[in-house]
Amino acid sequence: MASTAGRPSRVAKLPPRERILDAAEELFQREGIRRVGVQAIAERAETTKMAIYRHFETKDALVAEWLRIVAADYQAAFDRVEAEYPGRPREQILGLARFIAEGLPGISHRGCPFINSIAELPDRSHPARQVIEKHKAHQTRRLVGMCAEAGLPDPEQAAAEITFVLEGAQVSTQNRSIDQTGERLLRIVEGIVDRHRSPLGAPRTTTG
């Protein structure tokens, strides 16, 4: 939902539902889910609480929809690298790492929306928490698929290592414990992929 236009002019052009989501995103990112009430969202969106409840049955439903939009942005990154590097899974994996690395400066100010939200939503039955867990599981499956297509002999282990690095880089950026996180992230992911790759041309051995 980002835009280069200034917020007042941008919001004035948005339909009511998108205006509500835009305001919720800004407030949730800046102040956290629990601290933001529906009235504050209504005021920021230049609408009313009644209007919000016409579009979203509860505040929890609004939080869940916001996180679905965030998740869709991440899934779109998978689509982009697959389209940009067709048949080149190694480059696709490194492209995902670049996507995360390029987003780290924003995370240093706001934090990762998924990490922040999970910290505020310990109940796994919460609809927004379920959105996050479903998104993360789907993201992992896609990454495992890329690792398998890249010929890595243990794609699940490789995907786990890459995931630890991607998510760890976001946390380290947020708490400012490590410098040059973007550059380090790219080098580490490339090292993981190359370490897991089978020697080129080496035949696969079978037993039986």
N, C-alpha and C positions, 0 to 999 in steps of 0.2 A: 504493500500500500504506500510505498515511498513515492515521493514526487519532488521534482525540482522547483515547483511553484511554492510561493510563500504560503504558510498555513491558512491564514484568513481567506485568501482568494481561492485556494484549493478546496477548502471545506465548503465554501459557499456554492461550489459547482457540483458537489457530491450529492447523490440521492440519500434520503434519510438513513437507510440501513447502513450504507457505506460510511456515512458521516459518524454514525454511532460507533462502528468498528474502528474507524480512524482515531476517534477520541479515546476509546478503550485501550487501543494499542499504545498510544502515547502515555496514558496515565498508568497502565499496568507496568510498562517498561520503566517508567520513571519512579513510581512510588510503590509498586508491588500490588499483587492482587487483593490481599486482605485489607489493605489500607484505603483502597479506592471503593467508594460507594456508588450506587446507581445514580444518586443525585449529582455527584461530581461529574460523572460521565455525561449526564444529560446537559449540564451547564456547559461543559467543554464542547459538546456536539451541537450546542445551540438548539436544543429540543427539550422535551419533557420526559419525566419518568414513565408516564403513561405511553408515550410513543415508543420508548425502549421496550416496554413489556409487550407491545403489539408485535414487535419483531423478534424478541427473545423472551421465552417464557420465564426465565430466571436469570439472575446474574451468572450462575454457574454455566448456563447454556451460552451466554455471551462469551465467557472465558473460553469455553470449549471451541466455539466458532473462531475466535481470534487465533487459537493455537492450531486449528486446522489450516488456516491461511498461512501461518508461519511454516507448518509442515509442508504445505504445497510448494512453498518457495524452495525448500531443501530438495524435495523430490524433483522439482523442475531442473535443479542443478545436475541431477543424474541424467535426465533427458538431454540436457544440453551437451554434456561431455560425450554421451553416446552418439549424438548426432555429429558432433565436431570431430570425433575420432572413431569412425565406424570400423569395426573389426580390429581395433587396436586397444585392447583392454588395459594394457599397462599405462598408456597415455590417458585413458579414461580415469583410472585410479589417481594418477598424479593430478589430473584436472580437478578432481574432487578436492584433493588436498589444497590446491591453489584457491578454490572457491572458499574453503574455510579460512585459509591464511589471509585472503583479501578482506574477509569479514571481521578479522580480529580487532582492528582499530575501533570499530563500533562496539564490540563486546567489552573493550576496556572501559568504556563509559557506562554502558547499560547492563552488561552481563548477558549471558545466553538465556533467551526466554524459556527454554525447556528446563535448564538447570535451576533457574530462579523459581519457576512455577512448581517444580517437584518439591523444592524446599518448603514451599508454602502449602502444598497439598499432600499431606502424608497419607490420606485415605485413598487407597487404590481404587475404590469404587466411584470416586469423583469423576464425572464425565470428562473433565479436562485432563485428568491424570490418565484416563483410558485413551484419550487422543494421543498423548505423548507416547505411551507404551506401544500402541499400535504403530505409530509412525516409526519409532526406533526399531521395532521388529522388522518392519518392511524395509527400512533403510539397510539393516544388517543383511537381509536376504539378498538385496540387490548388490551389495558389496561382495558378499560371498560368491555370487554369480560372476562378477567381474574377475575375482581372483581365480575362479575355476577356469574361465575363458582364457586367462593369462597363462594357464598351464602350471599354476602353483600346486605342488603336490598335496598340500594340506590347506585348502582354501578357507576353511572355517578358522583355523588358527591364524592365518595371515590376516583375515578380516578382523578378527578379535584384536590383534596387535595394532592394526591401523586405526580401529575404532578407539582403542585406549589412547592412542597418540592424538587423534583429532579432538576428542573430548577433553583430554588432559591439557591440550594447548589452550582450549577455551577457558578452562578453569584457571590455568596459570596466568593467562592474560588478564582475567578478571581480578585476580588477587595480586597481580604485578610481582610475582615471585621470580619470573624468568624474563630476561630481555631477549629481543630478537626472536620472538616466538614464531613469527611467520616463516622466517628463513630456516630456523631450526626444524620446524614442522615439515617443510618440504624435503629437507635432506633426510630426515628420519624415515618418512614414508617411502621415499625412493630406496633407501637402504633396506627397509623391510621387504619391499617387492623384489628387489634384486637378490636378496639373501634367500628368499623362498623359491626363486625360479630354478627350474631344472636346467642343467647344462644344455646349451643349444645343440640339437642334433643327437643327444644321448637317447638311446632307445629305452622305452619303458619295459621293465622286466616283469614277467608274469610267472606265477607258479601254478602248478596243477598238472 
